[in-house]
C-alpha cells in the first residue's frame, strides 16, 4: 500500500466524519509518529520527521542517519555506498536524510493507525461540539425526539448532535413522540473521560426566563427586567417583573394584547399557570401582590429575619395556601420571605389583649364579662357563642359589637 493509497484510505474515514484536510493532515502526522515509535523505539524519535501533503496525496517520512563504513546500528546508520545513491557529495561521518516508505510499516500497523484515526477524529468532534455548546449554556435549544427511554429522552438536531433530556428535567405532563420537536434550555455541558454529555432542561427557571425574552421584546431591550422566578414546573409559576420606564406597564407588556404573549408561553409549558407580578421595593406590597389570587387582610413583617405572617379571612385561607401548599411556597421563594398564613379567627384567638384597654367597649359590658372571668380577648374567644349570650347584659347585638371592637383593636 503506497502513501497515496494510505491517504485515500484515511481521507475516506475523514470524509465520513466530516473532518477538514488541515486537521486530517495533522492527525496523520501524529499517527505516523506513533507508528515510528512502535517500530523503531522512542529513543529514535528525534531522528524522524513526517510531512503530509493532502493535495498531492503524499506522506513523506524523513530519517536522519549517520554515514558509516560498517553498520553497528541498523536503525540509525547507513553505509556510504547507499548514502551516495541519495547524495553523491556525502562522506563518512556526515548525516544522510533517508526517505522511508510508509508502506514499510505493514498492513497491521496501518490498520492500527486507522483505528487511532477514528479515535482522534471522534475526540476532535466531541471537543468541537463541547466548545460550541459550552457557550450555549442557559440558551434555548430546539431539537427533535430521536429515542425515548424510561428515564431519559435522546434529542438530536440537524448536525446529529446528541442531547439528553432526563426525566427530572421534563415537565411532568409532557408527552413525547419520536420525531416531534422539543424545546428546552441547555442546562449543562460536560466533557470528561466518560465522554460528552449535554443536558437539556424544561424545568429550569432559565427556560421560563428565555421564553419571556423571546416573546416580550421589552425584556430583550432591557426596558423590563425579570427580578425573580419561582416555579412548580407544569403547574404554577410566579414571575416578578419591573419596568424602568414608567410609561410601560411591565405586567401588561408580558401578558400582551389579548394575552397573546403569555398564552404562547403557557402553551409551550403545557398549561402551566403563570402569575406575573409587579415588583415593589416595599415588602408589604410585594408580598401582598405575590399572594395573588388571594389577598391578606393584614400582614405582619419582620424585615430583619426576613419573616411575614399573613392573615386571611377564614374562607380565603385555602386559596392563600394553594394546592399542596404551592401558592404560599412560591410566594416565599419569589419574595425571599419565610411566610406563615393564618385565618383571621385563629389569629384573633391567639391574641391576648386586656378587654379593659379597648376604649370603645362600654364599661358595663367590660364588668359583665369580668364578673364571668372574661378579662382578655383570649378568654373571650375561648367561650362559645351560647356561653357568651347567657351572660346578663350580653345580647346578640352587643356580642356583635364586641367582636367588631376586638377585630379592629387586633387589626
C-alpha positions in Angstrom: 0.0 0.0 0.0 1.7 3.2 -1.2 1.4 6.6 0.5 -1.3 7.8 -1.9 -3.5 4.8 -1.1 -2.9 5.2 2.6 -4.1 8.9 2.4 -7.1 7.9 0.2 -8.0 5.3 2.8 -7.6 7.9 5.6 -9.4 10.5 3.6 -12.4 8.2 3.2 -12.6 7.8 7.0 -12.3 11.6 7.4 -15.0 12.3 4.8 -17.4 10.0 6.6 -16.9 12.0 9.8 -16.7 15.5 8.2 -13.2 16.5 9.3 -11.3 19.0 7.2 -8.0 18.4 5.3 -5.9 20.5 7.7 -7.0 18.6 10.7 -6.7 15.3 8.9 -3.1 16.1 7.9 -2.1 16.9 11.5 -3.8 13.7 12.7 -2.0 11.6 10.1 1.4 13.1 11.1 0.7 12.4 14.8 -0.3 8.8 14.0 2.8 8.1 12.0 4.9 9.5 14.8 3.2 6.9 17.0 3.9 4.2 14.4 7.6 5.2 14.2 7.8 5.0 18.0 6.3 1.5 17.9 8.6 0.2 15.1 11.9 2.0 15.9 11.6 2.8 19.6 11.1 6.1 21.5 14.9 6.8 21.6 14.9 7.2 17.8 12.0 9.6 17.5 14.1 12.7 17.3 15.7 11.3 14.1 12.4 11.3 12.2 10.1 13.9 10.8 6.8 13.4 9.0 5.2 15.7 6.4 1.7 15.0 4.9 0.7 16.7 1.7 -3.1 16.2 1.3 -3.2 17.8 -2.2 -0.5 15.6 -3.6 -1.7 12.6 -1.6 1.8 12.0 -0.3 3.2 11.0 3.1 6.9 11.8 3.4 8.9 10.3 6.3 12.5 11.6 6.7 15.1 9.9 8.8 18.5 11.2 9.8 21.1 8.5 9.5 24.8 8.6 10.3 27.0 7.6 7.3 29.4 4.7 8.3 31.8 2.2 6.6 30.4 -0.6 8.8 26.9 -0.7 10.3 26.6 -1.4 14.0 23.1 0.3 14.4 20.8 -0.7 11.5 18.2 1.8 12.5 20.2 5.0 12.7 23.2 4.2 10.4 23.7 3.9 6.7 26.6 2.7 4.5 28.4 5.3 2.5 27.6 3.5 -0.8 23.9 3.7 0.0 24.1 7.3 1.1 25.8 8.3 -2.2 22.7 7.0 -4.0 20.8 9.7 -2.3 23.5 12.4 -2.5 26.9 11.8 -4.2 28.6 14.5 -2.2 28.1 12.8 1.2 31.0 11.4 3.1 31.5 9.0 6.1 30.6 10.8 9.4 28.1 13.1 7.8 24.3 12.9 8.3 22.2 11.5 5.4 18.5 12.2 5.1 16.9 8.9 4.2 13.3 8.7 2.9 11.2 6.0 4.5 8.4 4.3 2.5 5.1 4.5 4.5 4.1 1.1 3.2 7.1 -0.4 5.1 5.1 -0.2 8.3 2.9 -3.1 7.0 -0.8 -3.5 6.8 -1.2 -4.4 10.5 0.3 -1.2 11.7 -1.6 0.8 9.0 -4.9 -0.8 10.2 -4.0 0.2 13.8 -3.4 3.7 12.5 -6.9 3.7 11.0 -8.4 2.8 14.4 -6.4 5.6 16.0 -7.6 8.0 13.3 -11.2 7.1 14.1 -10.5 7.7 17.8 -8.8 11.0 17.2 -11.5 12.3 14.9 -14.1 11.3 17.4 -12.2 13.2 20.1 -11.9 16.3 17.9 -15.6 16.1 17.0 -16.6 15.9 20.7 -14.2 18.7 21.7 -15.7 20.8 18.8 -19.2 20.1 20.0 -18.3 20.9 23.6 -16.7 24.2 22.6 -19.8 25.1 20.6 -22.4 24.1 23.3 -20.5 25.3 26.4 -21.2 28.8 25.1 -24.8 28.0 24.7 -25.4 27.1 28.4 -28.6 28.9 29.5 -29.8 29.3 25.9 -32.9 28.0 24.2 -32.3 24.9 22.2 -34.7 23.2 19.7 -34.2 19.6 18.6 -36.1 16.5 17.6 -37.0 13.4 19.7 -34.7 10.6 18.5 -35.2 8.0 21.1 -37.5 7.6 24.2 -36.4 5.7 27.2 -38.0 5.4 30.7 -35.5 7.7 32.5 -34.4 10.0 29.6 -35.0 11.1 26.1 -32.4 11.5 23.4 -32.8 14.7 21.3 -30.8 15.4 18.1 -30.5 18.3 15.7 -29.6 18.7 12.0 -25.9 18.1 12.9 -26.8 14.8 14.6 -25.6 16.1 18.0 -27.0 14.0 20.8 -28.6 15.9 23.7 -30.1 14.3 26.8 -33.4 15.3 28.3 -33.5 13.4 31.7 -36.8 12.5 33.3 -36.2 15.0 36.2 -35.8 17.8 33.6 -39.1 17.0 31.9 -42.3 18.8 32.8 -44.5 16.1 34.5 -47.4 16.4 32.0 -45.1 16.4 28.9 -45.9 13.7 26.4 -43.4 12.9 23.7 -43.4 11.1 20.3 -40.4 10.2 18.2 -39.7 12.8 15.6 -41.5 15.6 17.4 -39.9 18.9 18.0 -38.9 19.8 21.6 -37.6 23.0 23.2 -35.6 23.5 26.4 -32.7 25.3 27.8 -29.1 23.9 27.7 -28.6 23.3 31.4 -25.1 21.8 31.5 -22.3 20.7 29.1 -19.7 18.3 30.5 -16.7 16.7 28.7 -14.8 14.1 30.7 -13.3 10.7 30.4 -16.8 9.3 30.3 -17.4 11.3 27.1 -19.5 14.3 26.1 -22.8 14.9 28.0 -25.2 17.8 27.1 -28.2 18.1 29.4 -31.4 19.8 28.2 -34.0 21.1 30.7 -37.6 22.2 30.5 -38.0 22.6 34.3 -35.1 25.0 34.9 -36.2 28.6 35.7 -33.9 29.8 32.9 -36.2 28.1 30.4 -39.1 30.2 31.5 -36.9 33.3 31.5 -35.7 32.7 28.0 -39.3 32.1 26.8 -40.3 35.5 28.2 -37.3 37.1 26.4 -38.4 35.5 23.1 -42.0 36.7 23.5 -41.5 40.1 25.1 -39.2 42.5 23.2 -39.2 44.9 26.1 -37.3 42.4 28.1 -34.7 41.8 25.3 -34.4 45.6 25.0 -33.7 46.0 28.8 -36.8 48.1 29.5 -38.5 45.3 31.5 -36.5 43.3 34.0 -37.4 39.8 35.3 -36.5 40.2 39.0 -37.2 36.6 40.2 -38.9 33.4 39.1 -40.3 30.7 41.2 -41.8 27.5 39.6 -43.5 24.2 40.2 -42.9 23.0 36.6 -46.1 22.2 34.7 -48.3 23.6 37.5 -47.7 27.1 38.6 -45.1 29.9 38.3 -44.7 33.3 39.8 -42.7 35.9 37.9 -41.6 39.2 39.4 -41.2 42.0 36.7 -40.2 45.6 36.8 -40.3 48.3 34.2 -37.6 51.0 34.1 -39.9 53.2 32.0 -42.9 54.4 33.9 -44.9 54.7 30.7 -44.7 51.0 30.2 -46.7 48.6 32.3 -44.5 45.6 33.0 -47.3 43.2 33.6 -49.3 44.4 30.6 -46.3 44.1 28.3 -45.7 40.5 29.5 -49.3 39.5 29.0 -49.5 41.1 25.6 -52.5 42.2 23.6 -55.4 39.9 24.3 -53.0 37.7 26.3 -51.2 36.6 23.1 -47.7 36.7 24.6 -48.4 34.9 27.9 -50.6 32.3 26.1 -47.7 31.4 23.8 -45.6 30.7 26.8 -48.3 28.8 28.6 -48.8 26.6 25.6 -45.1 25.7 25.5 -45.3 24.7 29.2 -48.4 22.6 28.7 -50.8 24.8 30.6 -48.6 25.9 33.4 -50.3 28.8 35.3 -48.2 31.9 35.4 -48.7 34.8 37.8 -46.9 37.9 36.6 -46.3 40.3 39.5 -45.2 43.9 39.5 -42.1 44.2 41.7 -42.0 46.7 44.5 -39.3 47.7 46.9 -41.9 47.8 49.7 -42.0 44.3 51.2 -45.6 44.5 52.3 -46.8 45.5 48.8 -44.5 42.9 47.2 -45.8 40.1 49.4 -49.4 41.1 49.0 -49.2 41.2 45.2 -47.3 37.9 45.2 -50.0 36.1 47.3 -52.5 36.5 44.4 -55.1 35.2 43.7 -55.7 35.5 47.5 -55.3 38.8 49.4 -54.4 39.1 53.1 -56.4 41.3 55.4 -53.3 42.0 57.3 -49.6 41.4 57.1 -47.1 41.4 60.0 -43.5 41.8 58.9 -40.1 41.3 60.4 -37.7 42.6 57.7 -34.5 41.5 59.5 -35.3 37.8 59.6 -37.0 38.2 56.9 -40.4 36.8 58.0 -44.0 37.6 57.4 -47.3 36.4 58.9 -50.2 36.8 56.5 -53.7 36.9 58.0 -56.7 35.9 55.8 -60.4 35.8 56.0 -61.3 32.3 57.0 -62.9 31.5 53.6 -59.8 32.7 51.8 -57.2 30.6 53.7 -57.3 27.6 51.5 -56.8 29.7 48.4 -53.9 31.5 50.1 -52.1 28.2 50.8 -52.9 26.8 47.4 -52.9 23.2 46.1 -50.3 21.2 48.0 -49.1 24.5 49.6 -47.9 25.8 46.1 -49.1 29.4 46.4 -47.5 30.1 49.8 -44.3 28.2 48.8 -43.9 30.1 45.5 -44.7 33.4 47.2 -42.0 32.7 49.8 -39.5 31.8 47.0 -40.2 34.8 44.8 -40.2 37.4 47.6 -37.4 35.9 49.8 -39.5 36.0 52.9 -40.5 33.0 55.1 -44.2 33.3 55.3 -46.8 31.8 57.6 -50.5 32.1 56.9 -53.3 32.1 59.5 -57.0 32.6 59.4 -58.4 35.8 61.0 -60.4 33.8 63.6 -57.3 31.7 64.7 -55.2 34.8 64.8 -57.6 36.6 67.0 -58.0 33.6 69.3 -54.2 33.6 69.8 -54.1 37.3 70.8 -54.4 38.2 74.5 -55.4 41.9 74.9 -57.0 43.2 78.1 -60.6 44.0 77.3 -60.5 47.0 79.7 -57.9 48.6 77.4 -60.3 48.6 74.4 -61.7 52.2 74.6 -64.8 51.6 72.5 -66.1 48.9 74.8 -68.8 50.0 77.3 -67.6 49.8 81.0 -70.8 47.9 81.9 -70.0 45.3 79.2 -66.4 45.0 80.4 -67.7 44.5 84.0 -70.3 41.9 82.9 -67.6 39.9 81.2 -65.1 40.3 84.0 -67.7 39.0 86.5 -67.7 35.8 84.4 -63.8 35.6 84.4 -63.5 37.0 80.9 -60.9 39.7 81.1 -58.8 39.2 77.9 -59.5 38.7 74.2 -58.2 35.1 74.6 -60.8 34.5 77.4 -63.5 35.9 75.2 -62.7 33.6 72.2 -62.4 30.5 74.4 -66.1 30.9 75.1 -68.9 29.6 72.8 -71.4 32.0 71.4 -74.1 30.4 73.6 -72.0 30.8 76.7 -71.5 34.5 76.0 -75.1 35.1 75.2 -76.1 33.6 78.6 -74.3 36.4 80.4 -76.6 39.1 81.7 -76.4 42.2 79.5 -74.8 40.4 76.6 -77.3 40.1 73.8 -76.8 39.3 70.1 -76.3 42.9 69.1 -73.9 43.6 72.0 -71.9 40.4 71.1 -71.6 41.6 67.5 -70.3 45.0 68.7 -67.7 43.3 71.0 -66.4 41.1 68.1 -66.2 44.2 65.9 -64.3 46.2 68.5 -61.8 43.4 69.2 -61.3 42.8 65.5 -60.4 46.5 65.0 -58.2 46.5 68.0 -56.2 43.5 66.9 -56.1 44.7 63.3 
